[in-house]
Amino acid sequence: MSKIAEETSMYVTSYVLDNLDKQDPEKDIYAGEVLKSIIADEELDVEDSKVQNIRELISSVGKEEEKYTIIFEGELYYVSQPSIPNNDLQRQWCEEIGIKIWEYIGSDGIYNKNGDYELVNGVYLCTPKLNTGFVKELTRYVKEENGNLVPGTWINKKPEADWYDYKNQKWANIYVESNGIDSYYVWIPRYVYKLDANTERSDVKFVDLDNSYIDAETGEKTTWEDLQFQGYQVPEAFYWGDNEDYTTNEPIPGYWMSKYQLSELVAGKDNYIVNYSPTATSTSVTIKDIVTNTDKTIAKYVYAVNGNIVKESTSPENFELTGLSKGNKQINVTILDANGEIIGSMTKLYETGNENPPDLTGFDKDTTFYVYWDENGIEHNEIPISKDPPAEWYDYASQNWANILTRNNGMESYFVWIPRYQYTLDQVTQRATVKFIKGTSTETDSGYQIPEAFTWGDNGEVQLTGYWMAKYQLSTETATPNMDAEMAAGSSVIRIRDITGTKVTDGLKYEYYLNGDKVHDGTSSTENYAYTNLQANTIYTITIIARNASTNEYVAGVTKKIKTTDANKPELTGFNADQTYYVLYDEEGNETIGDKVKNDGSNMPNNWYDYSQRKWANIVVTDGTVENGQITGGTYKNYFVWIPRYEYRILQDRDLESTANRRIEVNFIQGTSDEVTPGGYQIPEAFYWGDDSENYKNNKAITGYWMSKYQLSN
């Protein structure tokens, strides 16, 4: 206990210091199996999700220690129980070293759910057994009041002290509801009986598993041998097994006998007596759209969450409960008549936080985006998966599934994550019930099966945690995508021009992102925005998103990767410097003939070219005279444009072969490098000079070449 106390103190201290993203240690409970009884008998207001396994927290706790060790509200307790050997000495020692004591006597009387033979309300009997066989979230106590069966709380709580009284023929009843179908059961405690030959009436005595009887008034015990001698016998129903001699089978403390079934569903019809549309998140519950199907008069609607009644009303009202602890949710709506009896009930269970998280391996982290919707229902897809996901990305408990968007060559495709699950089909309503499966387990609950889609391989050798399913593709395979933009890079700048596409219309606004971070808001498709102050020789991911300027609704987007690299400088050697001139163009395309070139390029005009702005380097060779920026006279004017070394790839919309559907992306290459960007890029053959036609890359690599534009001759 001393070592356990030390580990407990270290955990709580480190928890506070580290501020871990877990539940509050002062609200968590850590315990072993004894906690189940403590919750029932001490009536702690604790949700199942708040109960942690102490053996996962404290390494010193073994199977024996977990029976008398509990951490509650951040403090360690020794759970004092009469059944523990030397319990008084253990208590004394724990008190001396400062460990608190939790007094726990154990279940007795009407609170016993284990079928033990105990004194309850003036009679010894085997108490109703509820610790096995029943789903606690679907089973509740029922009391008889003035001839009416009135529902109480669920069996994971304490029953009321007057739940049953067998001395006065008030028998223990329970109510079980599953998917709208409900049944009542009554507990038949183990008994012996004999017939009175004169009155032809039975004399019944409640007995224990040995068929012994204790008189509650005198405390006198009568053994089975004596009872047999008096003519008593045990009904066969109190033995469980297949042996012909039933007395050799396993004795049971009693059995639950079905009284009657209130509701019945017609095949193929959704005729539940009561139904509703719940929405559950990890911390909230909304109950709405309650519908009923009964000719009885409904006096009260009772709403319960996790076994606690949270609302009562005389009409089917919508209701929202927030601020709940994280974890699974048990939601129930019960309708009662004027006598408090159940007309109908519906319980729905939500398992939260149990789905496998989305697996994003295989997607390009820069061109794949989280998809989520804000509180106004507006779609967002601007955050790349290279960043942490937004809090709104998914919550399977509220049917908010994980979605992503990929952008590729002007195409946009949406995918949704299907976590591994098991399901069962309700043959009555033709509806499926689904439970998520953690990991890749192939084990299923009774009546459930796992879809084949979660098994991969010819022999089913790979089990999947989930898979991405394509939802729909926004853009069609046409020559013009939904949205595109011309992008050109310099050594420290990336320029955007001419946003086009089938969805680019008036009334749009534009969001500009750099590596997933928003840097600019634009209002025009012709703005010609520039990303500046960038690092040279660096690949950047550019995303532009178009939204409706009035509603903020998402319209389209484009994402491209581009490298900041200057185009190779024009090579001027080889030209006749006396007859070669720089050619300049203003923004309107007006031509001006500049100075004669120097073969080393030392006198290049500052505004001669800028490939990041589609302003290419031009020269003219002429035998004419240049005056006031114009050529006069002469017999020829040969114009040339500099083509710097580049890589390119042809963008095809999927498998279409039509050249009309092909677009090209280009990146300039510094120097004479043969390295290309992954993703289908290649270097044109024209950038290699030589005679090796079979393998042109064996030829000399060049930084660029001058291409003749046109020749103006007299």
Secondary structure as UniProt FT lines:
FT   HELIX           2..18
FT   TURN            25..27
FT   STRAND          29..31
FT   HELIX           34..42
FT   HELIX           48..50
FT   STRAND          51..53
FT   HELIX           54..57
FT   TURN            59..60
FT   TURN            63..64
FT   HELIX           65..67
FT   STRAND          69..72
FT   TURN            73..74
FT   STRAND          75..80
FT   TURN            82..83
FT   TURN            85..86
FT   HELIX           87..96
FT   TURN            97..98
FT   STRAND          100..103
FT   HELIX           109..111
FT   STRAND          117..120
FT   TURN            121..122
FT   STRAND          123..126
FT   HELIX           136..138
FT   STRAND          139..145
FT   TURN            146..147
FT   STRAND          148..154
FT   TURN            155..156
FT   TURN            161..162
FT   HELIX           166..168
FT   STRAND          173..178
FT   TURN            179..180
FT   STRAND          181..189
FT   STRAND          191..195
FT   TURN            197..199
FT   STRAND          202..206
FT   TURN            209..210
FT   STRAND          213..214
FT   TURN            216..218
FT   STRAND          221..222
FT   HELIX           224..229
FT   TURN            230..231
FT   HELIX           236..238
FT   STRAND          239..240
FT   HELIX           246..248
FT   STRAND          250..251
FT   STRAND          254..261
FT   TURN            267..268
FT   STRAND          274..280
FT   STRAND          285..292
FT   STRAND          300..305
FT   TURN            306..307
FT   STRAND          308..313
FT   STRAND          319..321
FT   STRAND          329..336
FT   TURN            338..339
FT   STRAND          342..350
FT   TURN            361..362
FT   TURN            365..367
FT   STRAND          368..373
FT   TURN            375..376
FT   STRAND          379..380
FT   TURN            385..386
FT   TURN            391..392
FT   HELIX           396..398
FT   STRAND          403..408
FT   TURN            409..410
FT   STRAND          411..419
FT   STRAND          421..426
FT   TURN            427..430
FT   STRAND          431..436
FT   TURN            439..440
FT   TURN            446..447
FT   HELIX           452..454
FT   STRAND          455..456
FT   TURN            458..459
FT   STRAND          462..463
FT   STRAND          466..473
FT   STRAND          484..489
FT   STRAND          494..500
FT   TURN            502..503
FT   STRAND          508..514
FT   TURN            515..516
FT   STRAND          517..522
FT   TURN            525..526
FT   STRAND          530..531
FT   TURN            536..537
FT   STRAND          539..548
FT   TURN            549..551
FT   STRAND          554..563
FT   TURN            573..574
FT   TURN            577..579
FT   STRAND          580..585
FT   TURN            587..588
FT   STRAND          591..596
FT   TURN            599..600
FT   TURN            602..603
FT   TURN            606..607
FT   HELIX           611..613
FT   STRAND          618..622
FT   STRAND          625..627
FT   TURN            628..629
FT   STRAND          630..632
FT   STRAND          636..644
FT   STRAND          646..652
FT   TURN            654..655
FT   HELIX           659..661
FT   STRAND          662..668
FT   TURN            671..672
FT   TURN            678..680
FT   HELIX           685..687
FT   STRAND          688..689
FT   HELIX           696..698
FT   STRAND          700..701
FT   STRAND          704..713
//
